[in-house]
């Protein structure tokens, strides 16, 4: 795949940010993460949402005009105008048990470095477990599948149980025009 504008998304714990950073590094292009625009910078983080119009304006100011970039994270319900600027989309999936195991491991690393808010963590994990429930209201696998079906861009679907290097190789070797 040539340098372009790519959106990488999937459930929390599938490795979207890691793959996006690796792809951006391989292409020497900017990497942006949707959470950095969705949430206002706070301590602790992820407690106050940035107004939608400000998110979009900030993205358009900082990276959208560039010829190539990699954007990680879901923008379901608010970032469609940015996604329309993408050349291709990569959708990561992962077995739910492995995904939750990865989230727990990530949280253990974070707890060692910062103040720990157990209530916030438990709320997040409850939300993260809901992703694979077809009845879950909000960001879910079912909602992502419906959203992906409406896209005009080609979508590459990858199982992120593969190593980060294998995932990167599969994206780089994809022609960007249809399923792998």
Backbone bond lengths (Angstrom), bond angles and torsions (degrees), N, CA, C in turn:
res aa  C-N    CA-C-N  psi(-1)  N-CA   C-N-CA  omega(-1)  CA-C   N-CA-C  phi
1 X - - - 1.452 - - 1.526 108.26 -
2 X 1.301 115.83 135.68 1.463 120.26 179.07 1.524 110.09 -83.30
3 X 1.326 115.25 162.43 1.474 120.21 175.92 1.516 109.03 -52.18
4 X 1.300 116.12 131.90 1.462 120.59 -178.38 1.518 108.77 -161.61
5 X 1.319 115.44 -166.03 1.466 122.49 177.51 1.518 107.14 -104.79
6 X 1.319 115.64 111.63 1.467 121.04 -173.21 1.522 110.32 -124.56
7 X 1.314 114.51 136.40 1.471 122.04 175.56 1.519 107.79 -109.23
8 X 1.332 116.81 125.14 1.464 122.66 178.75 1.514 107.76 -114.66
9 X 1.335 115.92 123.46 1.458 119.40 -179.42 1.522 111.10 -140.28
10 X 1.309 114.55 166.98 1.454 124.11 178.87 1.518 107.43 166.88
11 X 1.292 115.97 179.38 1.466 120.47 179.11 1.518 110.76 -66.46
12 X 1.328 116.24 156.99 1.464 120.74 173.37 1.523 108.93 -56.03
13 X 1.323 115.74 131.33 1.454 120.77 179.21 1.516 114.23 97.19
14 X 1.336 118.44 -1.78 1.467 119.67 179.36 1.525 112.69 -86.59
15 X 1.316 117.79 -12.07 1.459 120.47 177.77 1.514 114.49 97.53
16 X 1.326 117.08 23.17 1.465 119.48 -178.31 1.527 111.73 -61.56
17 X 1.307 117.56 -45.21 1.464 120.57 -178.26 1.525 110.69 -65.96
18 X 1.315 117.24 -42.64 1.469 120.26 -179.68 1.521 111.25 -62.83
19 X 1.325 117.26 -44.97 1.463 120.06 179.06 1.526 110.33 -66.13
20 X 1.314 117.43 -41.54 1.471 120.59 -179.74 1.526 110.87 -62.56
21 X 1.310 117.35 -42.54 1.474 120.06 178.41 1.525 110.68 -63.38
22 X 1.338 116.21 -42.81 1.471 120.13 -179.71 1.528 111.13 -64.40
23 X 1.329 117.10 -41.67 1.460 120.43 178.99 1.525 110.83 -66.91
24 X 1.318 116.75 -43.74 1.471 120.17 177.79 1.529 110.56 -60.71
25 X 1.325 117.46 -41.14 1.468 120.75 177.79 1.533 110.64 -63.99
26 X 1.334 116.74 -42.94 1.468 120.48 -179.50 1.522 111.21 -62.41
27 X 1.304 117.27 -34.80 1.459 122.25 -179.44 1.529 113.32 -93.84
28 X 1.310 117.68 -7.50 1.470 121.96 -173.27 1.523 111.03 54.38
29 X 1.333 114.36 49.97 1.463 122.07 178.57 1.524 109.01 -124.11
30 X 1.319 117.08 163.83 1.464 119.65 177.99 1.532 112.02 -67.14
31 X 1.317 114.79 146.46 1.459 122.29 170.38 1.526 107.20 -113.44
32 X 1.314 116.34 132.43 1.464 122.23 174.92 1.517 108.29 -124.45
33 X 1.325 116.88 143.92 1.458 120.74 176.78 1.522 108.54 -115.99
34 X 1.326 116.10 131.16 1.466 121.44 -176.14 1.526 111.92 -55.41
35 X 1.333 117.73 -35.74 1.466 119.83 -179.50 1.529 112.34 -60.94
36 X 1.327 116.55 -31.84 1.465 119.67 179.62 1.524 112.05 -67.02
37 X 1.301 117.05 -20.01 1.457 122.18 178.90 1.527 111.20 -101.09
38 X 1.318 116.57 -33.94 1.465 121.93 -179.30 1.529 111.50 -68.03
39 X 1.337 115.53 -42.17 1.467 121.04 -175.28 1.520 111.34 -101.69
40 X 1.304 116.21 141.24 1.462 121.14 170.49 1.529 108.61 -73.86
41 X 1.326 118.66 148.03 1.462 119.43 176.74 1.537 110.04 -67.74
42 X 1.318 116.38 117.33 1.465 122.48 179.86 1.518 109.27 -138.22
43 X 1.306 115.57 164.00 1.465 121.76 174.35 1.524 107.58 -129.87
44 X 1.320 118.25 108.07 1.463 128.13 5.44 1.530 111.47 -73.28
45 X 1.345 115.73 159.87 1.464 119.54 -176.42 1.536 112.80 -73.80
46 X 1.314 114.54 166.42 1.470 123.71 172.83 1.530 113.27 63.27
47 X 1.312 115.89 41.62 1.460 118.62 179.83 1.523 113.06 -116.29
48 X 1.352 117.80 -21.00 1.473 120.07 -178.90 1.523 109.74 -132.77
49 X 1.328 115.94 125.21 1.459 121.39 -179.50 1.521 110.58 -78.53
50 X 1.323 115.10 142.89 1.463 121.27 172.68 1.529 106.85 -81.71
51 X 1.314 119.59 139.78 1.470 120.79 177.28 1.537 110.48 -55.96
52 X 1.325 115.67 141.79 1.462 121.46 -174.51 1.526 112.92 -54.26
53 X 1.301 117.98 -46.33 1.472 120.53 -178.95 1.527 110.87 -60.18
54 X 1.326 117.12 -37.24 1.469 120.65 178.27 1.522 111.27 -68.23
55 X 1.341 117.28 -38.11 1.475 120.68 178.12 1.523 109.99 -58.18
56 X 1.326 114.54 -51.85 1.465 120.33 -176.42 1.525 109.92 -63.59
57 X 1.325 117.54 -45.10 1.469 120.86 -179.72 1.526 111.07 -60.90
58 X 1.321 117.20 -41.48 1.460 121.43 179.71 1.527 110.94 -64.97
59 X 1.313 117.10 -42.38 1.469 120.84 178.31 1.528 110.31 -63.41
60 X 1.307 115.94 -43.45 1.469 119.97 179.98 1.532 111.04 -65.18
61 X 1.302 116.59 -32.07 1.457 120.60 179.16 1.529 111.48 -75.37
62 X 1.340 117.67 -42.31 1.457 120.61 -169.23 1.518 115.87 -88.94
63 X 1.341 119.14 -34.48 1.459 116.34 -176.46 1.523 116.22 -143.97
64 X 1.301 120.12 -25.43 1.465 120.80 -173.77 1.534 113.23 -56.40
65 X 1.334 121.28 -39.55 1.469 119.46 -177.88 1.538 114.62 -67.00
66 X 1.304 117.86 -13.58 1.468 120.49 -177.20 1.529 110.58 -68.94
67 X 1.332 115.65 158.16 1.464 120.37 -178.61 1.527 112.48 -70.64
68 X 1.322 117.66 -27.92 1.462 120.93 -178.29 1.520 109.60 -147.66
69 X 1.327 115.81 144.10 1.456 123.01 176.00 1.516 108.92 -166.41
70 X 1.315 115.46 164.59 1.457 121.76 176.30 1.522 107.16 -126.17
71 X 1.310 115.43 127.89 1.466 122.92 -177.38 1.521 108.87 -118.25
72 X 1.317 116.76 125.06 1.463 120.52 178.41 1.521 110.22 -108.92
73 X 1.327 115.30 153.66 1.452 121.49 175.32 1.507 113.37 100.90
74 X 1.305 114.41 159.33 1.460 120.53 -178.60 1.524 110.87 -84.65
75 X 1.322 115.11 140.64 1.460 121.13 174.37 1.525 109.26 -125.55
76 X 1.297 114.54 28.34 1.457 122.92 -178.96 1.526 110.07 -55.23
77 X 1.330 115.91 122.57 1.449 120.65 176.33 1.513 115.83 87.64
78 X 1.330 117.78 -3.73 1.463 117.98 179.20 1.529 114.34 -146.38
79 X 1.285 120.30 -20.87 1.457 120.60 -172.82 1.513 115.61 -112.46
80 X 1.326 117.07 21.34 1.460 120.10 -176.07 1.531 112.82 -57.49
81 X 1.326 118.01 -37.10 1.469 119.50 -178.95 1.526 111.09 -65.93
82 X 1.320 118.03 -30.47 1.465 121.41 176.24 1.529 109.74 -74.21
83 X 1.314 116.94 -42.11 1.467 120.67 -179.83 1.528 110.44 -62.32
84 X 1.314 117.62 -32.69 1.465 120.56 177.20 1.525 111.37 -60.53
85 X 1.315 117.45 -22.39 1.460 122.27 178.99 1.530 112.11 -81.30
86 X 1.337 117.46 -9.60 1.464 121.79 -177.06 1.525 111.54 -78.22
87 X 1.326 115.14 151.33 1.457 121.88 174.86 1.523 111.28 -90.71
88 X 1.330 116.71 -27.51 1.458 121.42 -177.81 1.523 109.32 -158.55
89 X 1.329 114.89 161.80 1.460 122.56 -179.66 1.522 108.22 -129.33
90 X 1.328 116.13 138.23 1.461 122.38 174.12 1.522 106.65 -115.51
91 X 1.340 115.89 126.72 1.463 121.44 -178.87 1.520 108.89 -114.68
92 X 1.337 116.27 118.04 1.464 122.12 -179.89 1.523 110.69 -97.02
93 X 1.310 115.37 136.14 1.462 121.81 174.38 1.524 108.13 -125.43
94 X 1.318 115.65 162.77 1.459 120.98 -179.78 1.517 108.45 -162.20
95 X 1.317 115.82 146.96 1.454 120.49 175.58 1.533 108.64 -53.08
96 X 1.345 117.57 131.27 1.473 119.55 -175.28 1.536 114.23 -55.84
97 X 1.320 118.60 -39.63 1.469 119.70 -179.16 1.521 110.89 -63.90
98 X 1.331 117.13 -42.29 1.461 120.80 178.60 1.527 110.58 -67.38
99 X 1.306 117.04 -39.19 1.463 120.87 179.20 1.531 110.57 -61.59
100 X 1.316 116.92 -45.27 1.475 120.42 179.19 1.527 111.23 -67.63
101 X 1.336 117.05 -34.18 1.463 120.41 175.69 1.531 109.93 -62.95
102 X 1.329 116.57 -42.95 1.465 120.22 178.37 1.523 111.23 -62.87
103 X 1.325 116.88 -41.33 1.467 119.67 179.14 1.526 110.98 -62.36
104 X 1.311 116.41 -42.08 1.470 120.28 178.79 1.529 110.30 -62.81
105 X 1.324 117.34 -43.46 1.471 120.86 179.16 1.530 110.49 -63.60
106 X 1.326 117.04 -41.18 1.463 120.91 177.87 1.519 110.64 -62.09
107 X 1.320 116.46 -41.66 1.457 120.07 -179.37 1.524 111.56 -66.32
108 X 1.320 117.39 -37.77 1.468 119.81 177.61 1.527 110.60 -61.10
109 X 1.339 117.31 -39.31 1.475 120.27 176.78 1.527 110.38 -65.57
110 X 1.322 117.27 -41.22 1.466 120.58 -178.89 1.523 111.48 -66.91
111 X 1.321 117.09 -37.22 1.466 119.93 -178.98 1.520 111.62 -62.56
112 X 1.301 117.03 -29.74 1.465 120.50 -179.61 1.527 111.68 -70.53
113 X 1.332 116.70 -22.19 1.455 120.96 -173.30 1.524 114.81 -105.21
114 X 1.310 118.84 -13.52 1.470 119.35 -171.70 1.531 110.43 -147.77
115 X 1.304 113.40 170.23 1.465 118.92 174.76 1.523 108.78 -62.10
116 X 1.299 116.18 138.38 1.457 121.73 -173.88 1.519 110.48 -105.45
117 X 1.302 116.32 126.87 1.459 122.78 177.54 1.524 107.81 -112.14
118 X 1.317 116.10 96.92 1.469 120.97 -175.21 1.526 111.92 -60.52
119 X 1.324 118.61 -39.46 1.469 120.68 179.60 1.524 111.54 -62.89
120 X 1.322 116.76 -42.38 1.465 120.44 178.86 1.526 110.08 -64.01
121 X 1.336 116.52 -40.98 1.461 120.41 179.33 1.530 110.89 -63.88
122 X 1.306 117.71 -45.50 1.464 120.90 -179.42 1.528 111.17 -64.82
123 X 1.308 117.61 -38.13 1.470 121.27 176.50 1.523 110.29 -64.16
124 X 1.326 116.33 -44.37 1.464 120.34 178.28 1.533 110.92 -60.90
125 X 1.332 117.28 -46.41 1.470 119.97 -178.13 1.530 111.47 -64.84
126 X 1.301 117.38 -36.82 1.466 119.73 176.43 1.528 109.46 -61.70
127 X 1.320 116.36 -44.43 1.454 121.29 177.11 1.534 110.48 -62.32
128 X 1.336 117.56 -45.40 1.470 122.09 -177.87 1.527 111.38 -63.36
129 X 1.326 117.80 -37.10 1.474 120.75 178.06 1.529 111.15 -65.08
130 X 1.308 117.83 -28.25 1.453 121.14 -178.08 1.516 114.10 -70.92
131 X 1.316 118.37 -18.05 1.460 121.81 -173.98 1.527 112.79 -53.52
132 X 1.300 117.94 -42.09 1.468 121.32 -175.40 1.527 113.73 -87.96
133 X 1.314 117.61 -1.77 1.462 122.43 178.25 1.529 108.56 -84.35
134 X 1.341 118.92 117.14 1.467 120.23 -178.25 1.526 113.64 -62.24
135 X 1.317 118.10 -18.23 1.465 121.92 179.61 1.525 112.82 -91.59
136 X 1.341 117.17 -6.09 1.457 121.75 -176.89 1.523 109.96 -65.26
137 X 1.315 116.24 133.43 1.463 121.84 177.10 1.529 107.57 -92.80
138 X 1.300 116.90 126.99 1.457 121.27 -179.03 1.510 110.38 120.11
139 X 1.321 115.70 -156.92 1.462 119.88 -178.64 1.517 109.07 -68.61
140 X 1.320 115.43 113.98 1.451 121.13 -176.63 1.525 109.91 -144.21
141 X 1.313 115.69 169.31 1.471 120.10 176.69 1.524 109.70 -60.20
142 X 1.326 117.49 -43.25 1.464 120.82 -179.61 1.528 110.74 -62.29
143 X 1.323 117.40 -43.58 1.466 120.79 179.09 1.525 110.83 -65.01
144 X 1.341 117.00 -40.80 1.462 119.74 177.53 1.524 111.22 -63.39
145 X 1.331 117.07 -42.79 1.470 120.31 -179.70 1.527 110.93 -61.91
146 X 1.322 116.97 -41.65 1.465 120.25 178.03 1.525 110.38 -64.08
147 X 1.309 116.40 -42.37 1.457 121.90 179.69 1.525 110.87 -64.13
148 X 1.337 116.72 -45.50 1.462 121.08 179.93 1.527 111.58 -61.54
149 X 1.314 116.87 -36.71 1.465 121.17 -179.05 1.530 112.06 -63.71
150 X 1.313 117.81 -23.11 1.464 121.87 -178.99 1.532 113.34 -90.41
151 X 1.314 117.44 -9.97 1.465 120.20 -176.76 1.520 111.81 -71.83
152 X 1.309 115.19 146.67 1.459 121.20 174.19 1.531 110.87 -89.02
153 X 1.323 117.26 -23.80 1.456 121.53 -178.41 1.532 110.25 -73.58
154 X 1.340 116.01 154.25 1.462 119.02 173.52 1.531 109.65 -67.70
155 X 1.331 115.15 146.83 1.459 121.71 -178.67 1.523 108.71 -122.15
156 X 1.312 116.13 125.10 1.457 123.08 173.60 1.518 107.31 -99.60
157 X 1.334 117.17 121.87 1.460 122.12 179.67 1.520 108.54 -103.15
158 X 1.323 115.92 127.44 1.459 121.33 -179.36 1.516 110.82 -130.39
159 X 1.315 115.65 140.58 1.462 121.85 172.05 1.523 106.27 -86.28
160 X 1.310 116.82 116.24 1.461 119.50 -173.55 1.527 113.56 -82.56
161 X 1.333 117.16 17.72 1.460 118.65 170.79 1.530 109.71 -75.20
162 X 1.346 117.09 -15.84 1.456 120.55 174.23 1.532 108.56 -68.08
163 X 1.313 116.47 161.44 1.465 120.46 179.65 1.527 109.91 -67.14
164 X 1.330 116.64 156.57 1.467 119.26 176.25 1.533 112.62 -54.80
165 X 1.319 117.69 -39.81 1.469 120.91 179.77 1.533 110.87 -64.70
166 X 1.341 116.59 -40.77 1.471 119.68 178.41 1.522 111.04 -65.85
167 X 1.327 117.14 -40.89 1.462 120.44 178.09 1.526 110.59 -61.95
168 X 1.317 116.84 -45.95 1.449 121.04 178.90 1.528 110.49 -60.18
169 X 1.328 117.19 -44.88 1.467 120.46 178.56 1.524 111.39 -59.85
170 X 1.322 117.03 -39.19 1.463 119.75 -179.32 1.522 111.37 -67.78
171 X 1.331 117.18 -37.92 1.467 119.34 176.84 1.523 109.90 -67.86
172 X 1.318 117.07 -46.37 1.471 120.63 -178.12 1.528 112.50 -63.81
173 X 1.325 117.14 -29.89 1.459 119.88 -178.84 1.534 113.32 -88.98
174 X 1.323 116.89 -8.71 1.462 121.81 179.40 1.513 109.74 -72.93
175 X 1.318 117.14 140.72 1.473 119.60 -179.56 1.514 112.84 -79.02
176 X 1.343 118.06 -8.07 1.454 122.02 176.39 1.512 114.59 74.64
177 X 1.317 117.24 14.55 1.464 118.81 -177.12 1.515 114.18 -116.47
178 X 1.256 120.13 -9.39 1.455 121.91 179.84 1.513 108.76 -172.91
179 X 1.322 117.72 -171.84 1.457 119.44 179.86 1.512 110.77 -61.39
180 X 1.314 115.41 150.96 1.469 120.38 179.81 1.514 110.28 -62.56
